[in-house]
Amino acid sequence: MGAPLLVVSGLCGLAALLLLRRGSLPAVRTLAAIAVTTVVGGWGAAQYPYLLGTHLTIQQAAVPTATLWVLILVSCVAVVLVAPSLLLLCSLQLRRKLG
C-alpha cells in the first residue's frame, strides 16, 4: 500500500536534485517537502492497521471519547492563555521594542 507513495517520493527527490543544479530554490524546496511528506505517508500506509509492528492495532490504541474531549478542552484553554502573550511578543519584536 505504501509503495506508490515511495515512488512519488523518489521521483520528487530526483526532480529536486535536477532542479538544484539549475538554481530554482523555491521549486526544490517544494519538491523536497513533497518527498519527505510522501515518505512519512508511505510509512503510515505500509503499517496500516498496526501502530507497533503486529502487536497494537489502531482500534486497540484508541482512547475513550471522553478523554478526547478533555484533551480538546485543555488545548483550547492553553491557546486562550498563551496566544495573547505570543501576539504581544511578536508585536514588540516587530516594533523593535525588545533589547
Phi and psi in degrees as GROMACS dihedral restraints (atoms count N, CA, C in turn):
[ dihedral_restraints ]
;  ai    aj    ak    al  type     phi  dphi    fc
    3     4     5     6     1   -89.4    20    10
    4     5     6     7     1    -6.5    20    10
    6     7     8     9     1   -61.3    20    10
    7     8     9    10     1   -43.2    20    10
    9    10    11    12     1   -61.1    20    10
   10    11    12    13     1   -36.6    20    10
   12    13    14    15     1   -68.0    20    10
   13    14    15    16     1   -35.5    20    10
   15    16    17    18     1   -69.5    20    10
   16    17    18    19     1   -33.7    20    10
   18    19    20    21     1   -65.2    20    10
   19    20    21    22     1   -44.4    20    10
   21    22    23    24     1   -60.3    20    10
   22    23    24    25     1   -40.8    20    10
   24    25    26    27     1   -62.0    20    10
   25    26    27    28     1   -44.3    20    10
   27    28    29    30     1   -63.3    20    10
   28    29    30    31     1   -42.5    20    10
   30    31    32    33     1   -64.5    20    10
   31    32    33    34     1   -41.7    20    10
   33    34    35    36     1   -65.7    20    10
   34    35    36    37     1   -38.3    20    10
   36    37    38    39     1   -64.1    20    10
   37    38    39    40     1   -43.6    20    10
   39    40    41    42     1   -65.0    20    10
   40    41    42    43     1   -42.8    20    10
   42    43    44    45     1   -62.6    20    10
   43    44    45    46     1   -38.8    20    10
   45    46    47    48     1   -64.1    20    10
   46    47    48    49     1   -40.4    20    10
   48    49    50    51     1   -65.2    20    10
   49    50    51    52     1   -39.8    20    10
   51    52    53    54     1   -66.7    20    10
   52    53    54    55     1   -41.1    20    10
   54    55    56    57     1   -72.9    20    10
   55    56    57    58     1   -23.3    20    10
   57    58    59    60     1   -63.5    20    10
   58    59    60    61     1   -34.3    20    10
   60    61    62    63     1   -67.4    20    10
   61    62    63    64     1   -29.9    20    10
   63    64    65    66     1   -82.1    20    10
   64    65    66    67     1   -17.3    20    10
   66    67    68    69     1    88.3    20    10
   67    68    69    70     1    20.5    20    10
   69    70    71    72     1   -91.1    20    10
   70    71    72    73     1    79.8    20    10
   72    73    74    75     1   -65.5    20    10
   73    74    75    76     1   -41.3    20    10
   75    76    77    78     1   -60.0    20    10
   76    77    78    79     1   -40.2    20    10
   78    79    80    81     1   -68.5    20    10
   79    80    81    82     1   -36.9    20    10
   81    82    83    84     1   -64.2    20    10
   82    83    84    85     1   -43.5    20    10
   84    85    86    87     1   -62.6    20    10
   85    86    87    88     1   -43.0    20    10
   87    88    89    90     1   -63.1    20    10
   88    89    90    91     1   -47.1    20    10
   90    91    92    93     1   -64.5    20    10
   91    92    93    94     1   -37.8    20    10
   93    94    95    96     1   -65.4    20    10
   94    95    96    97     1   -39.9    20    10
   96    97    98    99     1   -64.4    20    10
   97    98    99   100     1   -41.0    20    10
   99   100   101   102     1   -64.7    20    10
  100   101   102   103     1   -40.6    20    10
  102   103   104   105     1   -61.3    20    10
  103   104   105   106     1   -46.2    20    10
  105   106   107   108     1   -66.0    20    10
  106   107   108   109     1   -43.2    20    10
  108   109   110   111     1   -61.5    20    10
  109   110   111   112     1   -42.4    20    10
  111   112   113   114     1   -71.6    20    10
  112   113   114   115     1   -28.5    20    10
  114   115   116   117     1   -65.0    20    10
  115   116   117   118     1   -46.2    20    10
  117   118   119   120     1   -65.1    20    10
  118   119   120   121     1   -42.5    20    10
  120   121   122   123     1   -64.2    20    10
  121   122   123   124     1   -38.9    20    10
  123   124   125   126     1   -64.5    20    10
  124   125   126   127     1   -38.1    20    10
  126   127   128   129     1   -62.8    20    10
  127   128   129   130     1   -45.4    20    10
  129   130   131   132     1   -63.6    20    10
  130   131   132   133     1   -40.8    20    10
  132   133   134   135     1   -67.1    20    10
  133   134   135   136     1   -35.9    20    10
  135   136   137   138     1   -70.5    20    10
  136   137   138   139     1   -29.5    20    10
  138   139   140   141     1   -81.3    20    10
  139   140   141   142     1   -23.8    20    10
  141   142   143   144     1   -54.1    20    10
  142   143   144   145     1   134.9    20    10
  144   145   146   147     1   -95.5    20    10
  145   146   147   148     1    19.2    20    10
  147   148   149   150     1   -98.6    20    10
  148   149   150   151     1   149.0    20    10
  150   151   152   153     1  -101.9    20    10
  151   152   153   154     1   -40.1    20    10
  153   154   155   156     1  -123.9    20    10
  154   155   156   157     1    94.5    20    10
  156   157   158   159     1    55.9    20    10
  157   158   159   160     1  -124.1    20    10
  159   160   161   162     1  -116.0    20    10
  160   161   162   163     1    23.4    20    10
  162   163   164   165     1  -100.4    20    10
  163   164   165   166     1   -31.1    20    10
  165   166   167   168     1  -136.3    20    10
  166   167   168   169     1   118.1    20    10
  168   169   170   171     1   -89.1    20    10
  169   170   171   172     1   168.3    20    10
  171   172   173   174     1   -62.9    20    10
  172   173   174   175     1   -39.4    20    10
  174   175   176   177     1   -63.6    20    10
  175   176   177   178     1   -38.9    20    10
  177   178   179   180     1   -70.7    20    10
  178   179   180   181     1   -28.7    20    10
  180   181   182   183     1   -87.7    20    10
  181   182   183   184     1    -9.6    20    10
  183   184   185   186     1   -65.1    20    10
  184   185   186   187     1   141.2    20    10
  186   187   188   189     1   -97.1    20    10
  187   188   189   190     1   163.0    20    10
  189   190   191   192     1   -63.6    20    10
  190   191   192   193     1   154.1    20    10
  192   193   194   195     1   -60.2    20    10
  193   194   195   196     1   -36.3    20    10
  195   196   197   198     1   -61.4    20    10
  196   197   198   199     1   -38.2    20    10
  198   199   200   201     1   -64.4    20    10
  199   200   201   202     1   -40.9    20    10
  201   202   203   204     1   -62.9    20    10
  202   203   204   205     1   -40.4    20    10
  204   205   206   207     1   -66.1    20    10
  205   206   207   208     1   -38.1    20    10
  207   208   209   210     1   -64.4    20    10
  208   209   210   211     1   -41.6    20    10
  210   211   212   213     1   -63.8    20    10
  211   212   213   214     1   -39.6    20    10
  213   214   215   216     1   -63.9    20    10
  214   215   216   217     1   -43.7    20    10
  216   217   218   219     1   -62.7    20    10
  217   218   219   220     1   -45.2    20    10
  219   220   221   222     1   -64.1    20    10
  220   221   222   223     1   -39.2    20    10
  222   223   224   225     1   -64.1    20    10
  223   224   225   226     1   -41.7    20    10
  225   226   227   228     1   -64.0    20    10
  226   227   228   229     1   -42.3    20    10
  228   229   230   231     1   -63.2    20    10
  229   230   231   232     1   -41.2    20    10
  231   232   233   234     1   -63.1    20    10
  232   233   234   235     1   -40.6    20    10
  234   235   236   237     1   -64.4    20    10
  235   236   237   238     1   -42.4    20    10
  237   238   239   240     1   -63.9    20    10
  238   239   240   241     1   -36.1    20    10
  240   241   242   243     1   -78.7    20    10
  241   242   243   244     1   -34.3    20    10
  243   244   245   246     1   -93.1    20    10
  244   245   246   247     1   -33.2    20    10
  246   247   248   249     1   -56.5    20    10
  247   248   249   250     1   -45.3    20    10
  249   250   251   252     1   -60.9    20    10
  250   251   252   253     1   -37.6    20    10
  252   253   254   255     1   -65.4    20    10
  253   254   255   256     1   -41.2    20    10
  255   256   257   258     1   -66.7    20    10
  256   257   258   259     1   -39.6    20    10
  258   259   260   261     1   -64.1    20    10
  259   260   261   262     1   -41.7    20    10
  261   262   263   264     1   -63.7    20    10
  262   263   264   265     1   -43.7    20    10
  264   265   266   267     1   -60.6    20    10
  265   266   267   268     1   -44.3    20    10
  267   268   269   270     1   -65.1    20    10
  268   269   270   271     1   -42.6    20    10
  270   271   272   273     1   -67.9    20    10
  271   272   273   274     1   -37.5    20    10
  273   274   275   276     1   -65.4    20    10
  274   275   276   277     1   -39.2    20    10
  276   277   278   279     1   -66.9    20    10
  277   278   279   280     1   -41.6    20    10
  279   280   281   282     1   -66.7    20    10
  280   281   282   283     1   -30.9    20    10
  282   283   284   285     1   -88.4    20    10
  283   284   285   286     1     5.2    20    10
  285   286   287   288     1    57.7    20    10
  286   287   288   289     1    40.8    20    10
  288   289   290   291     1   -93.0    20    10
  289   290   291   292     1   -10.3    20    10
  291   292   293   294     1   -90.0    20    10
  292   293   294   295     1   147.3    20    10
